[in-house]
Amino acid sequence: MIRLEGERPEDMWEIEALLDTAFGVGRLALASYNLRHDVSPIRELAFVARDESGQLVGAIRFWPILIGISRQPALLLGPVAVHPTRQGEGIGSMLIRCSLAKAADLGWKLVLLVGDASYYSRFGFSRTSHTIFPQPVDPARVLYLALVPEAASMLDGEVIRHPGFSSDSTDGD
Ligand SMILES: CC(C)(COP(=O)(O)OP(=O)(O)OC[C@H]1O[C@@H](n2cnc3c(N)ncnc32)[C@H](O)[C@@H]1OP(=O)(O)O)[C@@H](O)C(=O)NCCC(=O)NCCS
């Protein structure tokens, strides 16, 4: 049985090893990492999945970002990863659904990510052509999910880092 837990500081090295395994060690060169540089993930939205023996088999994090000239706060989903030996068992879906529900509870309105539409469409993500993501990125992989109906109107413009974010603030509102 898989259980989801909030990420703890002592999980860090297991998560780093999982991300290296899932994405390769070149992962820090991905464009989306520019948005994470010197910014902390949202503590309440960082989860790990552990198996029966306590082994870490999956993890998800979200980062705060800002969109457009009005600097609308939003979430960047990712990385999300499941250990290759446990993929296809629904662990990634559990992590994504659970954290998106929590994000909505916390008052976040909009989630962006860079990923495969064929996977993320099952959670409601769609392509956006209005959002300018840090390069290089394949525009067809920039996806969004509006957690509230009016959030789709926040998509216009450039995505930038959210350097001043504190998990204790109410920026998600
Ligand atoms: C993507 C990932 C998190 C999914 O986790 P998971 O636990 O294997 O996913 P689930 O078991 O919930 O879902 C499995 C389904 O997703 C599909 N799927 C997995 N990755 C996919 C992808 N990149 N594109 C399309 N479909 C994908 C599987 O084919 C399977 O389809 P099915 O339900 O029709 O059988 C995991 O495969 C992973 O860690 N991959 C490597 C890292 C990565 O690519 N992370 C995402 C960044 S975009």
PDBQT file of the ligand as one rigid body, heavy atoms in Angstrom, charges set to zero:
ROOT
HETATM    1  C1  LIG A 201       5.222  10.851 -15.496  1.00  0.00    +0.000 C 
HETATM    2  C2  LIG A 201       5.196  10.042 -14.196  1.00  0.00    +0.000 C 
HETATM    3  C3  LIG A 201       5.311  10.983 -13.006  1.00  0.00    +0.000 C 
HETATM    4  C4  LIG A 201       3.845   9.323 -14.137  1.00  0.00    +0.000 C 
HETATM    5  O1  LIG A 201       3.783   8.580 -12.916  1.00  0.00    +0.000 OA
HETATM    6  P1  LIG A 201       3.119   7.129 -12.882  1.00  0.00    +0.000 P 
HETATM    7  O2  LIG A 201       2.942   6.753 -11.469  1.00  0.00    +0.000 OA
HETATM    8  O3  LIG A 201       3.911   6.216 -13.761  1.00  0.00    +0.000 OA
HETATM    9  O4  LIG A 201       1.717   7.439 -13.599  1.00  0.00    +0.000 OA
HETATM   10  P2  LIG A 201       0.319   6.741 -13.351  1.00  0.00    +0.000 P 
HETATM   11  O5  LIG A 201       0.547   5.321 -12.923  1.00  0.00    +0.000 OA
HETATM   12  O6  LIG A 201      -0.504   7.591 -12.499  1.00  0.00    +0.000 OA
HETATM   13  O7  LIG A 201      -0.283   6.764 -14.811  1.00  0.00    +0.000 OA
HETATM   14  C5  LIG A 201       0.178   5.855 -15.755  1.00  0.00    +0.000 C 
HETATM   15  C6  LIG A 201      -0.398   6.235 -17.094  1.00  0.00    +0.000 C 
HETATM   16  O8  LIG A 201       0.223   7.422 -17.556  1.00  0.00    +0.000 OA
HETATM   17  C7  LIG A 201       0.814   7.167 -18.836  1.00  0.00    +0.000 C 
HETATM   18  N1  LIG A 201       2.007   8.008 -18.938  1.00  0.00    +0.000 N 
HETATM   19  C8  LIG A 201       3.064   8.032 -18.115  1.00  0.00    +0.000 A 
HETATM   20  N2  LIG A 201       3.965   8.945 -18.565  1.00  0.00    +0.000 NA
HETATM   21  C9  LIG A 201       3.439   9.481 -19.697  1.00  0.00    +0.000 A 
HETATM   22  C10 LIG A 201       3.885  10.446 -20.616  1.00  0.00    +0.000 A 
HETATM   23  N3  LIG A 201       5.053  11.064 -20.466  1.00  0.00    +0.000 N 
HETATM   24  N4  LIG A 201       3.075  10.755 -21.661  1.00  0.00    +0.000 NA
HETATM   25  C11 LIG A 201       1.881  10.139 -21.826  1.00  0.00    +0.000 A 
HETATM   26  N5  LIG A 201       1.392   9.214 -20.971  1.00  0.00    +0.000 NA
HETATM   27  C12 LIG A 201       2.182   8.877 -19.934  1.00  0.00    +0.000 A 
HETATM   28  C13 LIG A 201       1.102   5.695 -18.833  1.00  0.00    +0.000 C 
HETATM   29  O9  LIG A 201       1.225   5.212 -20.138  1.00  0.00    +0.000 OA
HETATM   30  C14 LIG A 201      -0.142   5.155 -18.135  1.00  0.00    +0.000 C 
HETATM   31  O10 LIG A 201      -1.201   5.167 -19.036  1.00  0.00    +0.000 OA
HETATM   32  P3  LIG A 201      -2.538   4.264 -18.807  1.00  0.00    +0.000 P 
HETATM   33  O11 LIG A 201      -3.239   4.810 -17.584  1.00  0.00    +0.000 OA
HETATM   34  O12 LIG A 201      -3.334   4.471 -20.044  1.00  0.00    +0.000 OA
HETATM   35  O13 LIG A 201      -2.030   2.871 -18.625  1.00  0.00    +0.000 OA
HETATM   36  C15 LIG A 201       6.309   8.966 -14.151  1.00  0.00    +0.000 C 
HETATM   37  O14 LIG A 201       6.163   8.127 -15.277  1.00  0.00    +0.000 OA
HETATM   38  C16 LIG A 201       7.716   9.538 -14.122  1.00  0.00    +0.000 C 
HETATM   39  O15 LIG A 201       8.250   9.775 -13.064  1.00  0.00    +0.000 OA
HETATM   40  N6  LIG A 201       8.336   9.723 -15.304  1.00  0.00    +0.000 N 
HETATM   41  C17 LIG A 201       9.703  10.219 -15.372  1.00  0.00    +0.000 C 
HETATM   42  C18 LIG A 201       9.777  11.661 -14.952  1.00  0.00    +0.000 C 
HETATM   43  C19 LIG A 201       8.804  12.544 -15.717  1.00  0.00    +0.000 C 
HETATM   44  O16 LIG A 201       8.716  12.444 -16.945  1.00  0.00    +0.000 OA
HETATM   45  N7  LIG A 201       8.079  13.407 -14.970  1.00  0.00    +0.000 N 
HETATM   46  C20 LIG A 201       7.065  14.262 -15.516  1.00  0.00    +0.000 C 
HETATM   47  C21 LIG A 201       7.633  15.473 -16.132  1.00  0.00    +0.000 C 
HETATM   48  S1  LIG A 201       6.677  15.949 -17.546  1.00  0.00    +0.000 SA
ENDROOT
TORSDOF 0
